[in-house]
């Protein structure tokens, strides 16, 4: 078993964005969604569809 860490940008819209904004900074969460490449094609972005407290 290996531990893998990655850093990437994420976006959330509407009610999900409001829900995320209410969470305390530093709290642990597990995000699910999908990866998409922006139009400039540089780095993938996670589009958050659900969150679960870890």
N, C-alpha and C positions, 0 to 999 in steps of 0.2 A: 504494500500500500504506500502511496506517495501523497504528499501534500503539495498542492499546486495553488499558486496565487497569481492573480491577474488584475490589472487595473484597466478599466474602460469607462467610457462615458455612458450615461444612461439618461433616458427621458421618460417622463410620465405625463399624461394629459388628463384633464377633467377631474373627476372624483378621485382617481388614484393619486394625482398630484396633490390634491387637497389633503388626502389621508397621510401622505408622506410628509407634508409640511407640518403636520401636528406632532410628529414623532420627535422625541428628544434627541439631540445631537449625541452621538456616541453609542446609541442603543444598537443592538445587533438584530439584523433582519436577513431573511432569505428571499431573494427576488426570483420571479419566473417571468418569462416573456420571450421575445425573439430578437435575434441579431439582424441588423440591417446595415448596409453600407450607404452612407450619405451620397448625395449626387457628386460631390467632389472625389469620392472613392478613396479617401485616405484611411480612415480607421472605422471599424465597426462600432455601432451604437446599440446598446441594449434598450429595447422598448419594453418598459415594465408593464406587465399585465396583472400581476398579483404579488402581494407581499405576505410573509408569514414571520412572526417574531421567532427568533432563533433561541 
